[in-house]
């Protein structure tokens, strides 16, 4: 495979979430925003293996071993926005560094796997989350 073909394939990953391995234990995960002719990479919203955040990261091709496509992260911010249409925005707090949604000052906590809390409000949040997940699995075609 020529370098041109390689860069074309790498270019198909633009705007996708990728994992860039520097060696077997060191890596960065982020959104690929650019690839140079020499296969240098630009990642945004990246995190390393220690979960340290980097808003923008430039990685020279000589420093990484391989790149893999990652699954798209669960859109917690979008879910928080959907929940905020039912509960007033001041009662819905997306906590980005923990990737959770706190509702009603922590009485209800939502992560991508479960809704923790009890009562009618928690039941309503569970229905919103279930509908949100169904909408992700079956997007409406325009």
Phi and psi in radians as a Rosetta constraint file:
Dihedral C 1 N 2 CA 2 C 2 CIRCULARHARMONIC -1.361 0.35
Dihedral N 2 CA 2 C 2 N 3 CIRCULARHARMONIC 2.832 0.35
Dihedral C 2 N 3 CA 3 C 3 CIRCULARHARMONIC -1.063 0.35
Dihedral N 3 CA 3 C 3 N 4 CIRCULARHARMONIC -0.626 0.35
Dihedral C 3 N 4 CA 4 C 4 CIRCULARHARMONIC -1.108 0.35
Dihedral N 4 CA 4 C 4 N 5 CIRCULARHARMONIC -0.799 0.35
Dihedral C 4 N 5 CA 5 C 5 CIRCULARHARMONIC -1.118 0.35
Dihedral N 5 CA 5 C 5 N 6 CIRCULARHARMONIC -0.713 0.35
Dihedral C 5 N 6 CA 6 C 6 CIRCULARHARMONIC -1.037 0.35
Dihedral N 6 CA 6 C 6 N 7 CIRCULARHARMONIC -0.844 0.35
Dihedral C 6 N 7 CA 7 C 7 CIRCULARHARMONIC -1.160 0.35
Dihedral N 7 CA 7 C 7 N 8 CIRCULARHARMONIC -0.548 0.35
Dihedral C 7 N 8 CA 8 C 8 CIRCULARHARMONIC -1.122 0.35
Dihedral N 8 CA 8 C 8 N 9 CIRCULARHARMONIC -0.792 0.35
Dihedral C 8 N 9 CA 9 C 9 CIRCULARHARMONIC -1.119 0.35
Dihedral N 9 CA 9 C 9 N 10 CIRCULARHARMONIC -0.757 0.35
Dihedral C 9 N 10 CA 10 C 10 CIRCULARHARMONIC -1.102 0.35
Dihedral N 10 CA 10 C 10 N 11 CIRCULARHARMONIC -0.643 0.35
Dihedral C 10 N 11 CA 11 C 11 CIRCULARHARMONIC -1.100 0.35
Dihedral N 11 CA 11 C 11 N 12 CIRCULARHARMONIC -0.455 0.35
Dihedral C 11 N 12 CA 12 C 12 CIRCULARHARMONIC -1.174 0.35
Dihedral N 12 CA 12 C 12 N 13 CIRCULARHARMONIC -0.289 0.35
Dihedral C 12 N 13 CA 13 C 13 CIRCULARHARMONIC -1.565 0.35
Dihedral N 13 CA 13 C 13 N 14 CIRCULARHARMONIC -0.020 0.35
Dihedral C 13 N 14 CA 14 C 14 CIRCULARHARMONIC -0.978 0.35
Dihedral N 14 CA 14 C 14 N 15 CIRCULARHARMONIC 2.375 0.35
Dihedral C 14 N 15 CA 15 C 15 CIRCULARHARMONIC 1.273 0.35
Dihedral N 15 CA 15 C 15 N 16 CIRCULARHARMONIC 0.080 0.35
Dihedral C 15 N 16 CA 16 C 16 CIRCULARHARMONIC -1.750 0.35
Dihedral N 16 CA 16 C 16 N 17 CIRCULARHARMONIC 2.834 0.35
Dihedral C 16 N 17 CA 17 C 17 CIRCULARHARMONIC -1.479 0.35
Dihedral N 17 CA 17 C 17 N 18 CIRCULARHARMONIC 2.187 0.35
Dihedral C 17 N 18 CA 18 C 18 CIRCULARHARMONIC -2.229 0.35
Dihedral N 18 CA 18 C 18 N 19 CIRCULARHARMONIC 2.786 0.35
Dihedral C 18 N 19 CA 19 C 19 CIRCULARHARMONIC -2.015 0.35
Dihedral N 19 CA 19 C 19 N 20 CIRCULARHARMONIC 2.160 0.35
Dihedral C 19 N 20 CA 20 C 20 CIRCULARHARMONIC -1.894 0.35
Dihedral N 20 CA 20 C 20 N 21 CIRCULARHARMONIC 2.005 0.35
Dihedral C 20 N 21 CA 21 C 21 CIRCULARHARMONIC -1.597 0.35
Dihedral N 21 CA 21 C 21 N 22 CIRCULARHARMONIC 2.131 0.35
Dihedral C 21 N 22 CA 22 C 22 CIRCULARHARMONIC -1.476 0.35
Dihedral N 22 CA 22 C 22 N 23 CIRCULARHARMONIC -0.674 0.35
Dihedral C 22 N 23 CA 23 C 23 CIRCULARHARMONIC -2.717 0.35
Dihedral N 23 CA 23 C 23 N 24 CIRCULARHARMONIC -2.951 0.35
Dihedral C 23 N 24 CA 24 C 24 CIRCULARHARMONIC -1.158 0.35
Dihedral N 24 CA 24 C 24 N 25 CIRCULARHARMONIC -0.422 0.35
Dihedral C 24 N 25 CA 25 C 25 CIRCULARHARMONIC -1.942 0.35
Dihedral N 25 CA 25 C 25 N 26 CIRCULARHARMONIC -0.124 0.35
Dihedral C 25 N 26 CA 26 C 26 CIRCULARHARMONIC -2.085 0.35
Dihedral N 26 CA 26 C 26 N 27 CIRCULARHARMONIC 2.285 0.35
Dihedral C 26 N 27 CA 27 C 27 CIRCULARHARMONIC -2.733 0.35
Dihedral N 27 CA 27 C 27 N 28 CIRCULARHARMONIC 2.927 0.35
Dihedral C 27 N 28 CA 28 C 28 CIRCULARHARMONIC -2.238 0.35
Dihedral N 28 CA 28 C 28 N 29 CIRCULARHARMONIC 2.453 0.35
Dihedral C 28 N 29 CA 29 C 29 CIRCULARHARMONIC -2.089 0.35
Dihedral N 29 CA 29 C 29 N 30 CIRCULARHARMONIC 2.244 0.35
Dihedral C 29 N 30 CA 30 C 30 CIRCULARHARMONIC -2.995 0.35
Dihedral N 30 CA 30 C 30 N 31 CIRCULARHARMONIC -3.116 0.35
Dihedral C 30 N 31 CA 31 C 31 CIRCULARHARMONIC -1.532 0.35
Dihedral N 31 CA 31 C 31 N 32 CIRCULARHARMONIC 2.150 0.35
Dihedral C 31 N 32 CA 32 C 32 CIRCULARHARMONIC -1.297 0.35
Dihedral N 32 CA 32 C 32 N 33 CIRCULARHARMONIC 2.099 0.35
Dihedral C 32 N 33 CA 33 C 33 CIRCULARHARMONIC -1.926 0.35
Dihedral N 33 CA 33 C 33 N 34 CIRCULARHARMONIC -0.317 0.35
Dihedral C 33 N 34 CA 34 C 34 CIRCULARHARMONIC -2.853 0.35
Dihedral N 34 CA 34 C 34 N 35 CIRCULARHARMONIC 2.653 0.35
Dihedral C 34 N 35 CA 35 C 35 CIRCULARHARMONIC -2.395 0.35
Dihedral N 35 CA 35 C 35 N 36 CIRCULARHARMONIC 2.229 0.35
Dihedral C 35 N 36 CA 36 C 36 CIRCULARHARMONIC -1.491 0.35
Dihedral N 36 CA 36 C 36 N 37 CIRCULARHARMONIC 3.010 0.35
Dihedral C 36 N 37 CA 37 C 37 CIRCULARHARMONIC -1.062 0.35
Dihedral N 37 CA 37 C 37 N 38 CIRCULARHARMONIC -0.459 0.35
Dihedral C 37 N 38 CA 38 C 38 CIRCULARHARMONIC -1.626 0.35
Dihedral N 38 CA 38 C 38 N 39 CIRCULARHARMONIC 0.212 0.35
Dihedral C 38 N 39 CA 39 C 39 CIRCULARHARMONIC 1.236 0.35
Dihedral N 39 CA 39 C 39 N 40 CIRCULARHARMONIC 0.326 0.35
Dihedral C 39 N 40 CA 40 C 40 CIRCULARHARMONIC -1.208 0.35
Dihedral N 40 CA 40 C 40 N 41 CIRCULARHARMONIC 2.615 0.35
Dihedral C 40 N 41 CA 41 C 41 CIRCULARHARMONIC -2.096 0.35
Dihedral N 41 CA 41 C 41 N 42 CIRCULARHARMONIC 2.620 0.35
Dihedral C 41 N 42 CA 42 C 42 CIRCULARHARMONIC -2.104 0.35
Dihedral N 42 CA 42 C 42 N 43 CIRCULARHARMONIC 2.149 0.35
Dihedral C 42 N 43 CA 43 C 43 CIRCULARHARMONIC -1.997 0.35
Dihedral N 43 CA 43 C 43 N 44 CIRCULARHARMONIC 2.544 0.35
Dihedral C 43 N 44 CA 44 C 44 CIRCULARHARMONIC -2.101 0.35
Dihedral N 44 CA 44 C 44 N 45 CIRCULARHARMONIC 2.750 0.35
Dihedral C 44 N 45 CA 45 C 45 CIRCULARHARMONIC 0.865 0.35
Dihedral N 45 CA 45 C 45 N 46 CIRCULARHARMONIC 0.829 0.35
Dihedral C 45 N 46 CA 46 C 46 CIRCULARHARMONIC -1.616 0.35
Dihedral N 46 CA 46 C 46 N 47 CIRCULARHARMONIC 2.707 0.35
Dihedral C 46 N 47 CA 47 C 47 CIRCULARHARMONIC -2.350 0.35
Dihedral N 47 CA 47 C 47 N 48 CIRCULARHARMONIC 2.569 0.35
Dihedral C 47 N 48 CA 48 C 48 CIRCULARHARMONIC -1.652 0.35
Dihedral N 48 CA 48 C 48 N 49 CIRCULARHARMONIC -3.045 0.35
Dihedral C 48 N 49 CA 49 C 49 CIRCULARHARMONIC -1.128 0.35
Dihedral N 49 CA 49 C 49 N 50 CIRCULARHARMONIC -0.301 0.35
Dihedral C 49 N 50 CA 50 C 50 CIRCULARHARMONIC -1.713 0.35
Dihedral N 50 CA 50 C 50 N 51 CIRCULARHARMONIC 0.165 0.35
Dihedral C 50 N 51 CA 51 C 51 CIRCULARHARMONIC 1.215 0.35
Dihedral N 51 CA 51 C 51 N 52 CIRCULARHARMONIC 0.336 0.35
Dihedral C 51 N 52 CA 52 C 52 CIRCULARHARMONIC -1.364 0.35
Dihedral N 52 CA 52 C 52 N 53 CIRCULARHARMONIC 2.355 0.35
Dihedral C 52 N 53 CA 53 C 53 CIRCULARHARMONIC -1.576 0.35
Dihedral N 53 CA 53 C 53 N 54 CIRCULARHARMONIC 2.537 0.35
Dihedral C 53 N 54 CA 54 C 54 CIRCULARHARMONIC -2.359 0.35
Dihedral N 54 CA 54 C 54 N 55 CIRCULARHARMONIC 1.956 0.35
Dihedral C 54 N 55 CA 55 C 55 CIRCULARHARMONIC -1.066 0.35
Dihedral N 55 CA 55 C 55 N 56 CIRCULARHARMONIC -0.671 0.35
Dihedral C 55 N 56 CA 56 C 56 CIRCULARHARMONIC -2.533 0.35
Dihedral N 56 CA 56 C 56 N 57 CIRCULARHARMONIC 2.374 0.35
Dihedral C 56 N 57 CA 57 C 57 CIRCULARHARMONIC -2.413 0.35
Dihedral N 57 CA 57 C 57 N 58 CIRCULARHARMONIC 2.284 0.35
Dihedral C 57 N 58 CA 58 C 58 CIRCULARHARMONIC -1.922 0.35
Dihedral N 58 CA 58 C 58 N 59 CIRCULARHARMONIC 2.189 0.35
Dihedral C 58 N 59 CA 59 C 59 CIRCULARHARMONIC -2.139 0.35
Dihedral N 59 CA 59 C 59 N 60 CIRCULARHARMONIC 2.067 0.35
Dihedral C 59 N 60 CA 60 C 60 CIRCULARHARMONIC -1.224 0.35
Dihedral N 60 CA 60 C 60 N 61 CIRCULARHARMONIC 2.528 0.35
Dihedral C 60 N 61 CA 61 C 61 CIRCULARHARMONIC -1.048 0.35
Dihedral N 61 CA 61 C 61 N 62 CIRCULARHARMONIC -0.490 0.35
Dihedral C 61 N 62 CA 62 C 62 CIRCULARHARMONIC -1.287 0.35
Dihedral N 62 CA 62 C 62 N 63 CIRCULARHARMONIC -0.168 0.35
Dihedral C 62 N 63 CA 63 C 63 CIRCULARHARMONIC -1.745 0.35
Dihedral N 63 CA 63 C 63 N 64 CIRCULARHARMONIC -0.146 0.35
Dihedral C 63 N 64 CA 64 C 64 CIRCULARHARMONIC -2.105 0.35
Dihedral N 64 CA 64 C 64 N 65 CIRCULARHARMONIC 2.662 0.35
Dihedral C 64 N 65 CA 65 C 65 CIRCULARHARMONIC -1.653 0.35
Dihedral N 65 CA 65 C 65 N 66 CIRCULARHARMONIC -0.791 0.35
Dihedral C 65 N 66 CA 66 C 66 CIRCULARHARMONIC -2.761 0.35
Dihedral N 66 CA 66 C 66 N 67 CIRCULARHARMONIC 2.905 0.35
Dihedral C 66 N 67 CA 67 C 67 CIRCULARHARMONIC -2.227 0.35
Dihedral N 67 CA 67 C 67 N 68 CIRCULARHARMONIC 2.359 0.35
Dihedral C 67 N 68 CA 68 C 68 CIRCULARHARMONIC -2.205 0.35
Dihedral N 68 CA 68 C 68 N 69 CIRCULARHARMONIC 2.601 0.35
Dihedral C 68 N 69 CA 69 C 69 CIRCULARHARMONIC -1.384 0.35
Dihedral N 69 CA 69 C 69 N 70 CIRCULARHARMONIC 2.290 0.35
Dihedral C 69 N 70 CA 70 C 70 CIRCULARHARMONIC -1.795 0.35
Dihedral N 70 CA 70 C 70 N 71 CIRCULARHARMONIC 2.808 0.35
Dihedral C 70 N 71 CA 71 C 71 CIRCULARHARMONIC -1.175 0.35
Dihedral N 71 CA 71 C 71 N 72 CIRCULARHARMONIC 2.613 0.35
Dihedral C 71 N 72 CA 72 C 72 CIRCULARHARMONIC -1.124 0.35
Dihedral N 72 CA 72 C 72 N 73 CIRCULARHARMONIC 2.391 0.35
Dihedral C 72 N 73 CA 73 C 73 CIRCULARHARMONIC -1.199 0.35
Dihedral N 73 CA 73 C 73 N 74 CIRCULARHARMONIC 2.652 0.35
Dihedral C 73 N 74 CA 74 C 74 CIRCULARHARMONIC -1.088 0.35
Dihedral N 74 CA 74 C 74 N 75 CIRCULARHARMONIC 2.274 0.35
Dihedral C 74 N 75 CA 75 C 75 CIRCULARHARMONIC -1.375 0.35
Dihedral N 75 CA 75 C 75 N 76 CIRCULARHARMONIC 1.287 0.35
Dihedral C 75 N 76 CA 76 C 76 CIRCULARHARMONIC -1.087 0.35
Dihedral N 76 CA 76 C 76 N 77 CIRCULARHARMONIC -0.657 0.35
Dihedral C 76 N 77 CA 77 C 77 CIRCULARHARMONIC -1.087 0.35
Dihedral N 77 CA 77 C 77 N 78 CIRCULARHARMONIC -0.751 0.35
Dihedral C 77 N 78 CA 78 C 78 CIRCULARHARMONIC -1.122 0.35
Dihedral N 78 CA 78 C 78 N 79 CIRCULARHARMONIC -0.674 0.35
Dihedral C 78 N 79 CA 79 C 79 CIRCULARHARMONIC -1.115 0.35
Dihedral N 79 CA 79 C 79 N 80 CIRCULARHARMONIC -0.746 0.35
Dihedral C 79 N 80 CA 80 C 80 CIRCULARHARMONIC -1.050 0.35
Dihedral N 80 CA 80 C 80 N 81 CIRCULARHARMONIC -0.717 0.35
Dihedral C 80 N 81 CA 81 C 81 CIRCULARHARMONIC -1.110 0.35
Dihedral N 81 CA 81 C 81 N 82 CIRCULARHARMONIC -0.687 0.35
Dihedral C 81 N 82 CA 82 C 82 CIRCULARHARMONIC -1.141 0.35
Dihedral N 82 CA 82 C 82 N 83 CIRCULARHARMONIC -0.771 0.35
Dihedral C 82 N 83 CA 83 C 83 CIRCULARHARMONIC -1.098 0.35
Dihedral N 83 CA 83 C 83 N 84 CIRCULARHARMONIC -0.630 0.35
Dihedral C 83 N 84 CA 84 C 84 CIRCULARHARMONIC -1.183 0.35
Dihedral N 84 CA 84 C 84 N 85 CIRCULARHARMONIC -0.259 0.35
Dihedral C 84 N 85 CA 85 C 85 CIRCULARHARMONIC -1.320 0.35
Dihedral N 85 CA 85 C 85 N 86 CIRCULARHARMONIC -0.373 0.35
Dihedral C 85 N 86 CA 86 C 86 CIRCULARHARMONIC -1.680 0.35
Dihedral N 86 CA 86 C 86 N 87 CIRCULARHARMONIC -0.862 0.35
Dihedral C 86 N 87 CA 87 C 87 CIRCULARHARMONIC -1.645 0.35
Dihedral N 87 CA 87 C 87 N 88 CIRCULARHARMONIC 2.634 0.35
Dihedral C 87 N 88 CA 88 C 88 CIRCULARHARMONIC -1.131 0.35
Dihedral N 88 CA 88 C 88 N 89 CIRCULARHARMONIC 2.571 0.35
Dihedral C 88 N 89 CA 89 C 89 CIRCULARHARMONIC -0.961 0.35
Dihedral N 89 CA 89 C 89 N 90 CIRCULARHARMONIC -0.575 0.35
Dihedral C 89 N 90 CA 90 C 90 CIRCULARHARMONIC -1.179 0.35
Dihedral N 90 CA 90 C 90 N 91 CIRCULARHARMONIC -0.280 0.35
Dihedral C 90 N 91 CA 91 C 91 CIRCULARHARMONIC -1.709 0.35
Dihedral N 91 CA 91 C 91 N 92 CIRCULARHARMONIC -0.045 0.35
Dihedral C 91 N 92 CA 92 C 92 CIRCULARHARMONIC -2.060 0.35
Dihedral N 92 CA 92 C 92 N 93 CIRCULARHARMONIC 2.097 0.35
Dihedral C 92 N 93 CA 93 C 93 CIRCULARHARMONIC -2.223 0.35
Dihedral N 93 CA 93 C 93 N 94 CIRCULARHARMONIC 1.985 0.35
Dihedral C 93 N 94 CA 94 C 94 CIRCULARHARMONIC -1.486 0.35
Dihedral N 94 CA 94 C 94 N 95 CIRCULARHARMONIC 2.102 0.35
Dihedral C 94 N 95 CA 95 C 95 CIRCULARHARMONIC -1.797 0.35
Dihedral N 95 CA 95 C 95 N 96 CIRCULARHARMONIC 1.694 0.35
Dihedral C 95 N 96 CA 96 C 96 CIRCULARHARMONIC -1.078 0.35
Dihedral N 96 CA 96 C 96 N 97 CIRCULARHARMONIC -0.780 0.35
Dihedral C 96 N 97 CA 97 C 97 CIRCULARHARMONIC -1.160 0.35
Dihedral N 97 CA 97 C 97 N 98 CIRCULARHARMONIC -0.386 0.35
Dihedral C 97 N 98 CA 98 C 98 CIRCULARHARMONIC -1.783 0.35
Dihedral N 98 CA 98 C 98 N 99 CIRCULARHARMONIC -0.135 0.35
Dihedral C 98 N 99 CA 99 C 99 CIRCULARHARMONIC 0.938 0.35
Dihedral N 99 CA 99 C 99 N 100 CIRCULARHARMONIC 0.816 0.35
Dihedral C 99 N 100 CA 100 C 100 CIRCULARHARMONIC -2.289 0.35
Dihedral N 100 CA 100 C 100 N 101 CIRCULARHARMONIC 2.855 0.35
Dihedral C 100 N 101 CA 101 C 101 CIRCULARHARMONIC -2.044 0.35
Dihedral N 101 CA 101 C 101 N 102 CIRCULARHARMONIC 2.204 0.35
Dihedral C 101 N 102 CA 102 C 102 CIRCULARHARMONIC -1.828 0.35
Dihedral N 102 CA 102 C 102 N 103 CIRCULARHARMONIC 2.221 0.35
Dihedral C 102 N 103 CA 103 C 103 CIRCULARHARMONIC -2.117 0.35
Dihedral N 103 CA 103 C 103 N 104 CIRCULARHARMONIC 2.430 0.35
Dihedral C 103 N 104 CA 104 C 104 CIRCULARHARMONIC 0.970 0.35
Dihedral N 104 CA 104 C 104 N 105 CIRCULARHARMONIC 0.911 0.35
Dihedral C 104 N 105 CA 105 C 105 CIRCULARHARMONIC 0.969 0.35
Dihedral N 105 CA 105 C 105 N 106 CIRCULARHARMONIC 0.709 0.35
Dihedral C 105 N 106 CA 106 C 106 CIRCULARHARMONIC 1.565 0.35
Dihedral N 106 CA 106 C 106 N 107 CIRCULARHARMONIC 0.037 0.35
Dihedral C 106 N 107 CA 107 C 107 CIRCULARHARMONIC -1.179 0.35
Dihedral N 107 CA 107 C 107 N 108 CIRCULARHARMONIC -0.499 0.35
Dihedral C 107 N 108 CA 108 C 108 CIRCULARHARMONIC -2.240 0.35
Dihedral N 108 CA 108 C 108 N 109 CIRCULARHARMONIC 2.260 0.35
Dihedral C 108 N 109 CA 109 C 109 CIRCULARHARMONIC -2.117 0.35
Dihedral N 109 CA 109 C 109 N 110 CIRCULARHARMONIC 2.318 0.35
Dihedral C 109 N 110 CA 110 C 110 CIRCULARHARMONIC -2.122 0.35
Dihedral N 110 CA 110 C 110 N 111 CIRCULARHARMONIC 2.244 0.35
Dihedral C 110 N 111 CA 111 C 111 CIRCULARHARMONIC -2.115 0.35
Dihedral N 111 CA 111 C 111 N 112 CIRCULARHARMONIC -3.047 0.35
Dihedral C 111 N 112 CA 112 C 112 CIRCULARHARMONIC -1.283 0.35
Dihedral N 112 CA 112 C 112 N 113 CIRCULARHARMONIC -0.147 0.35
Dihedral C 112 N 113 CA 113 C 113 CIRCULARHARMONIC -1.856 0.35
Dihedral N 113 CA 113 C 113 N 114 CIRCULARHARMONIC -0.479 0.35
Dihedral C 113 N 114 CA 114 C 114 CIRCULARHARMONIC -2.742 0.35
Dihedral N 114 CA 114 C 114 N 115 CIRCULARHARMONIC 2.899 0.35
Dihedral C 114 N 115 CA 115 C 115 CIRCULARHARMONIC -2.004 0.35
Dihedral N 115 CA 115 C 115 N 116 CIRCULARHARMONIC 2.121 0.35
Dihedral C 115 N 116 CA 116 C 116 CIRCULARHARMONIC -1.848 0.35
Dihedral N 116 CA 116 C 116 N 117 CIRCULARHARMONIC 2.223 0.35
Dihedral C 116 N 117 CA 117 C 117 CIRCULARHARMONIC 2.577 0.35
Dihedral N 117 CA 117 C 117 N 118 CIRCULARHARMONIC 2.898 0.35
Dihedral C 117 N 118 CA 118 C 118 CIRCULARHARMONIC -2.328 0.35
Dihedral N 118 CA 118 C 118 N 119 CIRCULARHARMONIC 2.882 0.35
Dihedral C 118 N 119 CA 119 C 119 CIRCULARHARMONIC 1.754 0.35
Dihedral N 119 CA 119 C 119 N 120 CIRCULARHARMONIC 3.106 0.35
Dihedral C 119 N 120 CA 120 C 120 CIRCULARHARMONIC -1.068 0.35
Dihedral N 120 CA 120 C 120 N 121 CIRCULARHARMONIC -0.648 0.35
Dihedral C 120 N 121 CA 121 C 121 CIRCULARHARMONIC -1.144 0.35
Dihedral N 121 CA 121 C 121 N 122 CIRCULARHARMONIC -0.749 0.35
Dihedral C 121 N 122 CA 122 C 122 CIRCULARHARMONIC -1.117 0.35
Dihedral N 122 CA 122 C 122 N 123 CIRCULARHARMONIC -0.690 0.35
Dihedral C 122 N 123 CA 123 C 123 CIRCULARHARMONIC -1.084 0.35
Dihedral N 123 CA 123 C 123 N 124 CIRCULARHARMONIC -0.700 0.35
Dihedral C 123 N 124 CA 124 C 124 CIRCULARHARMONIC -1.153 0.35
Dihedral N 124 CA 124 C 124 N 125 CIRCULARHARMONIC -0.722 0.35
Dihedral C 124 N 125 CA 125 C 125 CIRCULARHARMONIC -1.088 0.35
Dihedral N 125 CA 125 C 125 N 126 CIRCULARHARMONIC -0.723 0.35
Dihedral C 125 N 126 CA 126 C 126 CIRCULARHARMONIC -1.022 0.35
Dihedral N 126 CA 126 C 126 N 127 CIRCULARHARMONIC -0.721 0.35
Dihedral C 126 N 127 CA 127 C 127 CIRCULARHARMONIC -1.134 0.35
Dihedral N 127 CA 127 C 127 N 128 CIRCULARHARMONIC -0.707 0.35
Dihedral C 127 N 128 CA 128 C 128 CIRCULARHARMONIC -1.105 0.35
Dihedral N 128 CA 128 C 128 N 129 CIRCULARHARMONIC -0.780 0.35
Dihedral C 128 N 129 CA 129 C 129 CIRCULARHARMONIC -1.110 0.35
Dihedral N 129 CA 129 C 129 N 130 CIRCULARHARMONIC -0.789 0.35
Dihedral C 129 N 130 CA 130 C 130 CIRCULARHARMONIC -1.053 0.35
Dihedral N 130 CA 130 C 130 N 131 CIRCULARHARMONIC -0.768 0.35
Dihedral C 130 N 131 CA 131 C 131 CIRCULARHARMONIC -1.133 0.35
Dihedral N 131 CA 131 C 131 N 132 CIRCULARHARMONIC -0.703 0.35
Dihedral C 131 N 132 CA 132 C 132 CIRCULARHARMONIC -1.055 0.35
Dihedral N 132 CA 132 C 132 N 133 CIRCULARHARMONIC -0.787 0.35
Dihedral C 132 N 133 CA 133 C 133 CIRCULARHARMONIC -1.134 0.35
Dihedral N 133 CA 133 C 133 N 134 CIRCULARHARMONIC -0.683 0.35
Dihedral C 133 N 134 CA 134 C 134 CIRCULARHARMONIC -1.112 0.35
Dihedral N 134 CA 134 C 134 N 135 CIRCULARHARMONIC -0.706 0.35
Dihedral C 134 N 135 CA 135 C 135 CIRCULARHARMONIC -1.116 0.35
Dihedral N 135 CA 135 C 135 N 136 CIRCULARHARMONIC -0.617 0.35
Dihedral C 135 N 136 CA 136 C 136 CIRCULARHARMONIC -1.165 0.35
Dihedral N 136 CA 136 C 136 N 137 CIRCULARHARMONIC -0.692 0.35
Dihedral C 136 N 137 CA 137 C 137 CIRCULARHARMONIC -1.282 0.35
Dihedral N 137 CA 137 C 137 N 138 CIRCULARHARMONIC -0.539 0.35
Dihedral C 137 N 138 CA 138 C 138 CIRCULARHARMONIC -2.236 0.35
Dihedral N 138 CA 138 C 138 N 139 CIRCULARHARMONIC 1.269 0.35
Dihedral C 138 N 139 CA 139 C 139 CIRCULARHARMONIC -1.121 0.35
Dihedral N 139 CA 139 C 139 N 140 CIRCULARHARMONIC 2.535 0.35
Dihedral C 139 N 140 CA 140 C 140 CIRCULARHARMONIC -1.339 0.35
Dihedral N 140 CA 140 C 140 N 141 CIRCULARHARMONIC 2.223 0.35
Dihedral C 140 N 141 CA 141 C 141 CIRCULARHARMONIC -1.373 0.35
Dihedral N 141 CA 141 C 141 N 142 CIRCULARHARMONIC 2.371 0.35
